[in-house]
Amino acid sequence: MLSIRGVLGGVVATSLATGLAVGAGTGGEAAAPPPAPVPVCAETGPYAPPPPDSVGTPAGLRLCSVRAALEVRTPGAVLDGLDLTGGVVVAAPGVVVRRSRITGDGTTAAGVCTLEGGSVRIEDTTLTGEFTDAAVDGPDWVAERIEMAAVRADGARLGPGATLRNSWLHDFAPRPGRAVDAITLAAPEGDVLVEANRVRLGTGPGLGSAVLVDPTESARHESADEQRPERRGPVVVRDNELGGGEYTLLRDAAAAPLAVLRITGNRFHRDAGAAPLRVRGAAELRDNFFVDGGEVRR
């Protein structure tokens, strides 16, 4: 195991094996100093942007291994170069998770999730394994150049203010008796963007949709919406390559209404169990085609 000394400054880290809080004082006393900003893993080295076509954890990067559930409370904290078994809860604004690998072992709700008041940028990171809810979940996050592979739960659940861009989601492996979706759009008031991703959900038992528009999933985000009524915007799904699922992109008539839904410029594979596209209700649909030609219609 590579050294992780100093990596956990600025977070509350709970060992999944022992339940012992890192940074607690002896005799039940809290540690005196406030949490410090989070440094990068020393073995990973200084940050350098990956090649333009890179997705997920950069190949050959040395990571620091840690098994923990982390709650980040320091604004602007950067978690860089972690090989983390567990998950990250973001409770502060401006957090960054980059150049890491996050593996779920069934003990955490998500690989990365945001709480009210928290925001995070996730980049050049791979998420895999078993989470109880989703690999990435919540409002106010931006994920770019991430990979989700062999995830046994939902992939990305986008609440208000969430963006998923230039990422690769594939080879989902749901647990028996559970249905999963690669991307769930759960923001009835909008302000959500899904752009330039490759999503291959596959077909078979438990595989729902590559993109599910389901604002009824957003009840946990409603309080944040009510406190920020000025944040209104469209739900946009554009320029993605999508495949798999019973319906590759689904918005059922039973879903709560959206302010604006735009589905434009996407390319669909012909591997859906029922149909590539089923969208009920008001939506802007244009320039959606199969990868081998032919327009995709609702």
C-alpha positions in Angstrom: 0.0 0.0 0.0 1.4 3.4 -0.9 1.7 6.1 1.7 -1.5 8.2 2.3 0.1 10.5 5.0 -1.5 13.8 4.8 -4.1 12.8 2.3 -7.0 12.9 4.7 -6.5 16.4 6.1 -9.7 18.4 5.8 -12.1 15.5 5.8 -13.8 13.3 8.4 -12.6 9.8 7.5 -14.4 6.8 9.0 -12.7 3.4 8.6 -15.1 1.0 7.0 -13.4 -1.8 8.9 -13.2 -0.4 12.4 -15.6 2.6 12.5 -12.8 4.7 14.0 -12.8 8.4 13.1 -9.5 9.5 11.7 -8.4 12.7 13.4 -10.2 12.2 16.8 -8.2 12.9 19.9 -7.4 10.3 22.6 -9.8 9.7 25.5 -12.8 10.8 23.4 -11.5 14.3 22.9 -11.9 16.0 19.6 -8.8 17.0 17.7 -7.9 20.6 18.6 -6.7 22.0 15.2 -9.3 22.8 12.5 -9.1 20.6 9.4 -6.4 21.6 6.9 -6.8 21.8 3.1 -6.5 18.4 1.5 -3.1 17.8 -0.3 -2.6 15.5 -3.2 -1.3 12.0 -2.8 2.5 12.3 -2.9 3.0 9.3 -5.1 0.7 10.7 -7.8 2.8 13.7 -8.4 1.8 17.2 -9.6 -1.4 17.5 -11.5 -1.0 17.5 -15.3 -4.0 17.6 -17.7 -4.6 14.2 -19.3 -4.6 13.7 -23.1 -7.8 15.0 -24.7 -9.2 11.5 -25.4 -8.5 10.2 -21.8 -11.5 9.0 -19.8 -11.3 7.6 -16.2 -8.2 7.2 -14.1 -5.2 8.0 -16.3 -3.3 4.9 -17.2 -0.1 4.1 -15.3 -0.8 6.7 -12.5 0.4 5.7 -9.0 -2.4 6.0 -6.5 -2.6 6.0 -2.7 -4.8 3.2 -1.4 -7.3 3.9 1.3 -10.4 2.1 2.6 -12.8 4.7 4.2 -16.0 6.6 4.0 -15.0 10.3 3.6 -17.0 13.4 4.5 -15.4 16.5 3.1 -16.1 19.6 5.1 -13.4 22.0 3.9 -14.4 24.4 1.1 -12.1 24.0 -2.0 -10.6 20.7 -0.8 -8.9 18.6 -3.5 -8.8 14.8 -3.3 -6.3 13.7 -5.9 -4.7 10.3 -6.6 -6.8 8.1 -4.3 -7.5 4.4 -4.8 -10.5 4.6 -2.5 -12.7 1.7 -1.4 -15.8 3.3 0.0 -17.2 6.7 -1.0 -17.0 10.5 -0.6 -19.8 12.7 0.9 -19.3 16.3 -0.1 -20.6 18.8 2.5 -18.6 21.9 1.4 -18.5 24.0 -1.7 -15.9 23.9 -4.4 -14.5 20.4 -3.7 -12.5 18.6 -6.4 -12.1 14.8 -6.8 -9.6 14.0 -9.6 -7.3 11.3 -10.9 -8.8 8.7 -8.6 -10.5 5.3 -8.5 -13.5 4.8 -6.3 -14.7 1.2 -5.7 -17.9 0.5 -3.9 -18.1 -2.6 -1.6 -21.8 -2.2 -0.7 -21.2 -0.2 2.5 -21.7 3.3 1.1 -24.7 4.9 -0.6 -22.6 6.4 -3.4 -19.1 6.8 -4.8 -19.5 10.6 -4.6 -22.6 12.4 -3.4 -23.4 16.0 -2.4 -25.2 17.3 0.6 -27.1 20.6 0.7 -24.5 23.3 0.5 -21.9 21.1 -1.0 -20.6 21.1 -4.6 -18.0 19.0 -6.3 -16.1 18.7 -9.6 -15.2 15.1 -10.5 -12.6 14.6 -13.2 -10.4 11.8 -14.7 -11.8 9.3 -12.2 -13.1 5.7 -12.5 -16.1 4.5 -10.4 -16.8 0.8 -10.1 -18.3 -1.8 -7.8 -21.4 -1.9 -5.6 -23.1 1.1 -4.0 -26.4 1.0 -2.3 -27.8 4.0 -4.4 -25.7 5.3 -7.2 -22.1 5.9 -8.3 -22.6 9.7 -8.3 -25.7 11.3 -6.7 -27.1 14.7 -5.7 -27.3 18.3 -6.8 -24.5 20.7 -7.7 -21.9 18.5 -9.2 -19.9 18.5 -12.5 -18.3 15.3 -13.7 -16.0 15.3 -16.8 -13.9 12.5 -18.3 -15.2 10.0 -15.7 -15.7 6.3 -16.3 -18.3 4.1 -14.7 -17.6 0.4 -15.3 -19.2 -2.7 -13.8 -21.3 -0.6 -11.4 -23.9 -2.7 -9.6 -26.2 0.3 -8.8 -27.5 3.3 -10.7 -24.8 5.2 -12.5 -25.3 9.0 -12.3 -28.3 10.7 -10.6 -28.4 14.3 -11.6 -30.2 16.7 -9.3 -30.4 20.5 -9.9 -27.2 22.1 -11.0 -25.6 18.8 -12.1 -23.6 18.2 -15.3 -22.2 15.0 -16.8 -19.9 15.6 -19.8 -17.3 13.7 -21.9 -17.7 10.5 -19.9 -17.9 6.7 -20.6 -20.5 4.6 -18.8 -20.6 0.9 -19.6 -20.9 -2.8 -18.5 -23.4 -2.3 -15.7 -24.0 -5.4 -13.5 -27.1 -5.0 -11.4 -27.7 -7.1 -8.3 -30.4 -9.8 -8.7 -33.9 -8.3 -8.3 -32.8 -4.7 -8.7 -33.3 -2.5 -11.8 -30.7 0.1 -12.6 -30.4 3.0 -15.0 -27.1 4.5 -16.3 -28.3 8.2 -16.0 -31.3 9.5 -14.1 -32.4 13.1 -14.6 -34.1 14.0 -11.3 -34.5 17.8 -11.4 -38.0 19.0 -12.2 -36.9 22.7 -12.3 -34.0 21.9 -14.7 -30.5 23.3 -14.7 -29.1 19.9 -15.8 -26.8 19.0 -18.7 -25.8 15.6 -20.1 -23.5 16.2 -23.0 -21.0 14.3 -25.2 -21.1 11.0 -23.2 -20.9 7.4 -24.4 -23.4 5.2 -22.5 -23.7 1.5 -23.3 -26.0 0.0 -20.7 -26.5 -3.3 -22.3 -29.7 -5.4 -22.2 -31.1 -8.0 -20.0 -32.6 -8.5 -16.5 -32.3 -5.4 -14.3 -31.1 -3.0 -17.0 -33.6 -0.1 -17.3 -32.6 2.9 -19.5 -29.3 4.5 -20.6 -31.1 7.8 -19.8 -34.2 8.0 -17.6 -36.0 11.3 -17.2 -37.7 10.9 -13.8 -38.3 14.1 -11.8 -40.3 12.0 -9.3 -36.9 10.9 -8.0 -36.1 14.5 -7.0 -38.0 14.8 -3.7 -34.7 14.9 -1.7 -33.6 17.9 -3.8 -36.8 20.0 -3.4 -35.7 21.9 -0.4 -32.5 23.1 -2.2 -34.7 24.2 -5.1 -37.0 26.1 -2.9 -34.2 28.0 -1.3 -32.7 29.0 -4.7 -35.7 29.9 -6.8 -33.5 32.0 -9.2 -31.9 28.8 -10.5 -34.1 27.7 -13.3 -32.9 26.2 -16.6 -33.6 23.5 -19.1 -32.9 19.8 -18.8 -30.6 19.2 -21.8 -29.5 15.8 -23.3 -27.3 16.5 -26.3 -24.5 15.0 -28.5 -24.4 11.7 -26.6 -23.9 8.2 -28.0 -26.5 6.0 -26.3 -27.3 2.3 -26.3 -29.0 -0.5 -24.4 -31.8 -0.8 -21.9 -35.5 -1.6 -22.4 -35.9 1.9 -23.7 -32.6 3.6 -24.3 -34.0 7.0 -23.4 -37.2 7.1 -21.5 -39.5 9.7 -20.2 -42.8 8.1 -19.1 -46.1 10.0 -19.0 -46.3 9.4 -15.3 -43.3 11.5 -14.6 -43.7 15.0 -13.0 -43.6 17.9 -15.5 -40.3 19.5 -16.5 -39.9 23.2 -17.2 -38.0 22.5 -20.5 -36.7 19.2 -21.8 -34.3 19.3 -24.9 -33.0 16.1 -26.5 -30.9 17.0 -29.5 -28.0 15.7 -31.6 -27.8 12.2 -30.0 -26.8 9.0 -31.7 -28.5 5.8 -30.8 -27.5 2.1 -31.1 -30.1 -0.4 -32.3 -29.8 -2.6 -29.2 -32.8 -1.5 -27.1 -35.1 -4.2 -25.8 -38.3 -2.3 -26.8 -37.3 1.0 -28.5 -34.5 3.5 -28.5 -36.6 6.4 -27.6 -39.9 6.8 -25.7 -40.6 10.4 -24.6 -44.1 11.4 -23.5 -45.1 15.0 -22.7 -43.7 18.3 -24.0 -40.1 18.1 -25.2 -37.8 19.5 -27.9 -36.6 16.5 -30.0 -34.4 17.1 -33.1 -31.4 15.8 -34.9 -31.4 12.4 -33.1 -30.1 9.6 -35.4 -29.0 5.9 -35.3 -25.3 5.4 -35.4 -25.8 3.5 -38.7 -28.1 6.1 -40.2 -31.8 6.9 -40.0 -33.7 9.4 -37.8 -34.8 8.4 -34.3 -38.4 9.5 -33.5 -40.4 9.3 -30.4 
